[in-house]
Each structure stands twice: as structure tokens, then as C-alpha cells.
Amino acid sequence: MTSPLLHLDQAHVWHPFHQAKLSPSPIPIIKAEGLYLYDENGKTYMDLMSSWWVMIHGHSHPVLAEAIAEQARTLAHVMFANFTHKPAVDLAQAITSRLPSLFTRVFFSDNGSNAVEIALKMAHQYFYNQGDRTRNRFVALEGGYHGDTFGAMSVGKTSGYYTPFHHFLFQVDFFPYPETWMDDTQIDEKEAAALAHSEAFFKAHGQETIALIMEPFMQGASGMRLCRPSFINALMEQAQAHGVLIIFDEVMTGFGRTGTLFAAEQLPSPPDFICLSKGLTGGILPLALTVCTDEIYNAFASIQSAKTFLHGHTFTANPIGCAAALASLALFEEQHYLEKIKDMEQIHREGLDKIRQYSFVKHPRVCGAIAAWTFTDPRIPAAFTAACLQRGLFLRPLGTSAYLMPPYIITPEQLTTVYNDLCAILDDLSKTLSGLDTETNTETNTDTTCSPPDLFI
Ligand SMILES: *Cc1c(COP(=O)(O)O)cnc(C)c1O
């Protein structure tokens, strides 16, 4: 029996990354609290991916709810061209004060894709404003995902999502991405090869290159692909030697996911731009920031109006969003999340030690609050997800990779229980799989290897 809500949904709503004829129907959710989502029939699901990586404090946090209610009663919105307001100023101050001192400026927008577009445009105009017309290309890392608008798609072209649009995307060069995992014995060779490639590129084209954009340490949407900070550092040194700007897309990695407030902190030298969004408001409102250095800003500050950065969104610096971000940042620090994330990382490691025992699991990897692994058999992710849902655990694998990115409020006991439940699910799956392997006709199964939903975020 279809619920009336689902019936209307199916008549009128178009969901993101959803293939109507293949994807499972969306589940009507009527409320959410803490770690849990509640559906129409009273079933609960533990949200182990923080609702697309945003809900760092869990759902419906009363402190955040109060902060936005209060702001809505005081100043819900005002256009940000002629006006300014305390929530935006306080947030800009709060974020820049937590970054190296050369980061002084914050440009507001409302989603991660826009934060990236803004960084790309600023980087280009930075050189343009100085009369430099030779720099006209961007570089990115293979597999990087930066959002779904055209500039973001161009630098994320190799993430696998944009085939119908390839002919519209501007030209970007991509560097190999030496992804790694626990007990990876080849990593030194992979990194050396990648760095030789980028070095040769910069030798030939460094002076023509505007910026290098990357997701530091963990590529999210292309499958939670990890690399070593020392590699990122070496790559940045190459780029910076040629005057190439560095854009860190920390839309996913920001706000503790890699074990520090921002991934950039783990490196000896900072990038030129940092893009933030997902965890910024604790997941309750859309808001994004492009943070840049004084050096960048000064190339725009001028008595020549032609040097203006002519970019803005209607809801730039929405006060309610800013109030949520300020409350979220205060909670983050009051609750000592960075310490909790250390404990979480330890439990992830212990959990993965169990999960990696299954013959169909490879490449276990952990980075701060994120744990991931890859299934060797493409038939598994869909069955695994369905079994998890049935047990009340919400996960959404990316291709053949599964991952856990829980809200930081999860307790060590709860997370340990999750791993035990996952092992029970994998036990069942191994039985089903050995049954499948003995069947003579597996043709229908091999068909699903590259079915589009397997690739979806
Ligand atoms: C999600 C994401 C984006 C896009 O953000 P939206 O808010 O979905 O537009 C960009 N970069 C990274 C690394 C992301 O994870």
C-alpha cells in the first residue's frame, strides 16, 4: 500500500540523483531527532551518513533550533549589497580567526557548488585584474567532485557524473590521484608516479595555470578515496613554485571530518582559498563560504570599478543561516568534538579490522570521522544497503564503496554496536553470495555492474 504522501511525491517531485525506474522509492520521513530518522510507519533509521554529510550534531538539535528561531524573529533576511549584519560579520570573524592569519576574507553563498564557482572565478579574476592574460587553465585531481554547476562540473569532470554535458565543460587538466588504504604497499610508487606527472605538467604549463583545485585527503563523492597529506603537500609545493593558486574544496572535509576543524590545518603551508558548506550550519540550513587571503582580496580592492568581483546571490549571507553556523561552531567547541572524533577514529579502525576479514571486502580506510571500504563484488552494495535499512541503519554506498560518516554525537558504544550489526549483515550476505556463485546463470547479475545508480552519490 502506497502512502498518500508517497503517491503525491511520485506524481510531482523529481528527486536528486534518482532514476525513477530503477532507484528504490524515497521513504517518507516525518521527524528526525539525534541520530534517528522516523518514517511514517514508526520505523526508525540511524543516519550513518549525516544526511549527505551535513548533520554533525545529529538531527533537530535544540540549541540550533533556538538560534534560528531567535534570529528569524529579529532579522530573517536583508539584501547583502547595501547592508551588513551581526550574524554575517561574527561568522566571518569566527571562521577567519580559526584559520591561518593570512585568511582574512569571507564571501558568502548558499551551497558547495557555488562556493567552488566563486573560488574559480576569483582565482581567474585575480590574475586578470593584474593584467595577466597568460594564465588560462585550471588543474584538478582525477576523481575529484566539486558540485553540479558548470564550473564545478568542469573541474569535477572525471568524477563520473557528467557525461551528457562533457562538450559544454571548459578544458581542465587532471592529475593522477594516488588513492590509498590500510596496508597499501604500493603507495610510494603511486605517489612518485603522480608527482612526476604533475611536475612535468607544471614545467610545461605552470605559467599558464590559474589554480589547482582539490578535496584535501578524502575525495567524497567519487567513493571516499583517501590520499596521504604528504602527497598533497608535495603537490602544493610544485604548484606554488610556479605561482599557481591552490583551492581547497573543504565542502565535505570541513568541520572535523578529517580529524581537525579544517583539513588545511594538517599541512605546513596553506592554500589560497577554502570552500566550506556542508557541516557549516550543522546541516540545518543551506549556507556556504569561500574564504580567501588578503593577497587575493587586494587584487580586487581598487578605485577601478572594472576590478570589482561582480558576483552575488539573492540570499547571500542570509542571517538565519549565519546564526545557525555560529551556534553550530559554538556547539562544536563546547562539545569537544575533536576529541570525540579521535575516539571515533579508533572505533572505526577496530570496526574495519572486523569488516576487512570478509573475502569480498578490500581497501579499508579511515580518515578522522570517516570510515570506508570497497566491495569486490558489484552485486553487493544494493543488497547490503537494503539489509542495513531493514535493520534500521541508513547507509548509501558510492558505487562499490560503502562508508560510515556518522554525526559526532554518536557514542563509542553506539558505533561499536553499528559495526557488530554490519558484521551480522555481512555474515548473511556471504551466505547469499556463496549461494549465488554456485548458480550456473549469473548473467542478470553481471549486468548490474555499471548500472547508473551504482555511481550515484
Ligand atoms: C557536496 C560537495 C560539493 C557540492 O556542494 P552542494 O552544496 O551539493 O552544491 C562540492 N564539493 C564537495 C567536496 C562536496 O562534497
PDBQT file of the ligand as one rigid body, heavy atoms in Angstrom, charges set to zero:
ROOT
HETATM    1  C1  LIG A 501      28.758  18.179  -1.835  1.00  0.00    +0.000 C 
HETATM    2  C2  LIG A 501      30.019  18.750  -2.362  1.00  0.00    +0.000 A 
HETATM    3  C3  LIG A 501      30.007  19.856  -3.206  1.00  0.00    +0.000 A 
HETATM    4  C4  LIG A 501      28.735  20.485  -3.695  1.00  0.00    +0.000 C 
HETATM    5  O1  LIG A 501      28.006  21.048  -2.663  1.00  0.00    +0.000 OA
HETATM    6  P1  LIG A 501      26.442  21.326  -2.875  1.00  0.00    +0.000 P 
HETATM    7  O2  LIG A 501      26.038  22.036  -1.631  1.00  0.00    +0.000 OA
HETATM    8  O3  LIG A 501      25.807  19.980  -3.022  1.00  0.00    +0.000 OA
HETATM    9  O4  LIG A 501      26.314  22.162  -4.098  1.00  0.00    +0.000 OA
HETATM   10  C5  LIG A 501      31.206  20.378  -3.609  1.00  0.00    +0.000 A 
HETATM   11  N1  LIG A 501      32.364  19.837  -3.217  1.00  0.00    +0.000 NA
HETATM   12  C6  LIG A 501      32.425  18.774  -2.401  1.00  0.00    +0.000 A 
HETATM   13  C7  LIG A 501      33.746  18.234  -1.973  1.00  0.00    +0.000 C 
HETATM   14  C8  LIG A 501      31.248  18.178  -1.956  1.00  0.00    +0.000 A 
HETATM   15  O5  LIG A 501      31.297  17.108  -1.174  1.00  0.00    +0.000 OA
ENDROOT
TORSDOF 0
